[in-house]
Amino acid sequence: MAADEGKAPEDGQDKQKKEVSPRRKLILIGLVVVVVILGGLYWFLHRNEVETDDAFTAGRAVAVAPHVSGYVTELLVNDNQFVHQGDIIARIDDRNWRAQRDQAAAAVDIARAQVQNYALLAEVAKKNFPGHLMVAQGQLQQAQAQEFRAETDYRRQHGVTREATSQQNIDYATAALNAAKAQVLEAQGNLETALPVIPNIASTEARVSEQQATLTQAEAKLREAELNVEWTTIRAPHDGWISQRNIERGTYVTAGQTVVSVVEPEIWVVANYKETQLTHMRPGQKVDIAIDAYPFLKLKGHVDSLQLGTGATFSAFPPENATGNYVKIVQRVPVKILIDEGLRADLPLSLGLSVEPTVHTE
């Protein structure tokens, strides 16, 4: 009896186990089915979504550099200050540049006076040279007439008998003829000198053109000097935030040296997607953007473009895959994503923030 009573509980437990096992199996099967359904539903809902955490905010940070060298006399901006296009960032000591401008202005005045002087000489030459030619021609004709008269008298004195004239008359006629011939030679020389009227006028006009070129050169130097004076004032090239201020009052800066950077308000996202994720990605597709710094911001955007080259291709030391030991690595391609909505004016995004974009490729 005691043995039978001991076996009774054990038989009850075995029977309970047999009854429980099928129930557990059903529960487990049900859980698996639910998980599969939920997983399938998640995959179905997100099958056209491509996301990555290798993404960052990007924008344009323009380096501002002066055109001229000098000591900074005024610094009118602070770090991270917002400036508008044309706002003064700093001023450079302009005393030497103003002196050069004054010298250039004086050179312009001198050159302009020279142009006026040579222009007046050219006008005088246009009138004088033709007059000199006419005078020389008249003098030659007069000298030739005197020569003809003297030669006629000379022949007359030698054509009569000795009794009809005197030696004094003969000597006088000879001297007069020689003097007349000398006057003709002199008049011919004067005429030869006065003949090149057109070349002489052209020469004076060439001097005017030369001085005009000198004036143009002086005016160009004056404009350059005025620009140098204007460039001693460093202005913001566009709206944005001051960043990386590298100067203080009294700092000596050189032309081309970066003094500050101005970050433009326009911000976008550069996402480095794996090449296997680009199969269905196209420009224009919608993008959801989450920012680690501001998780409460829900940004919307779209794919702007895909870079025609992997990140490794444009690195400082691109890979050389022609070597013997090659290991295939999944490449990443930068994708530019523009932000369409969700930004807040009181929360400007810094460059380089980590973001997680999700591209809807349907």
Secondary structure, DSSP 8 states (H G I E B T S, - for coil): -HHHHHHHHHHHHHHHHHHHHHHHHHHHHHHHHHHHHHHHHHHHHHTTEEE-S-EEEEEEEEEE--SS-EEEEEE---TT-EE-TT-EEEEE--HHHHHHHHHHHHHHHHHHHHHHHHHHHHHHHHHHHHHHHHHHHHHHHHHHHHHHHHHHHHHHHHHS-GGGS-HHHHHHHHHHHHHHHHHHHHHHHHHHHHS-HHHHHHHHHHHHHHHHHHHHHHHHHHHHHHHHHHHTEEE-SSSEEEE-----TT-EE-TT---EEEEEEEEEEEEEEEGGG-TT--TT-EEEEEESS-TT--EEEEEEEE-SS-TTTTSSS---TTSS-------EEEEEEEEEE---TTS---TT-EEEEEEE--
